């Protein structure tokens, strides 16, 4: 399976996928950590993929999305954006609306 096929499969078979540096439990960069905090606060289930485990994945996701930076968030197969975009969407309530529009189940927000 090529890296493109792997990425396409992950994006299509999971409602929400975050390509990030580190893991949701242990983000290894501030930007990835911010997106993890936002997703956890919103209260949705998502799959985190650590691009630091594979240079092929790290390079491949940038080509796949035509987006130069990590993290990258996908919802229902669609690229949403990186840290700045996710933060702005969250603060404006647009991220929550996008998730609702796409039919992503939101659990009770934490605290």
Long-range contacts (C-beta under 8 A, 24 or more apart in sequence): 3-56, 3-57, 3-59, 3-60, 4-60, 4-63, 4-64, 6-57, 6-60, 7-57, 7-60, 7-61, 7-64, 8-64, 10-47, 10-49, 11-74, 11-77, 12-77, 14-46, 14-47, 15-45, 15-46, 15-75, 15-76, 15-102, 15-104, 16-44, 16-45, 16-46, 16-47, 16-73, 16-74, 16-75, 16-76, 16-99, 16-104, 17-46, 17-47, 17-48, 17-49, 17-73, 17-74, 18-46, 18-47, 18-48, 18-49, 18-71, 18-72, 18-73, 18-74, 19-49, 19-51, 19-57, 19-61, 19-70, 19-71, 19-72, 19-73, 19-74, 20-48, 20-49, 20-50, 20-51, 20-70, 20-71, 21-50, 21-51, 21-52, 21-70, 21-71, 22-50, 22-52, 23-48, 23-50, 24-48, 28-52, 29-70, 31-69, 31-70, 31-71, 31-82, 31-83, 32-70, 32-71, 32-83, 34-83, 34-86, 34-87, 35-71, 35-73, 35-83, 35-86, 35-87, 38-86, 38-87, 38-90, 38-95, 39-73, 40-110, 41-90, 41-109, 41-110, 42-90, 42-95, 42-96, 42-99, 42-106, 42-109, 43-106, 43-107, 43-108, 43-109, 43-110, 44-99, 44-104, 44-105, 44-106, 44-107, 45-105, 45-107, 75-99, 75-102, 75-104, 76-102, 76-103, 76-104, 78-102
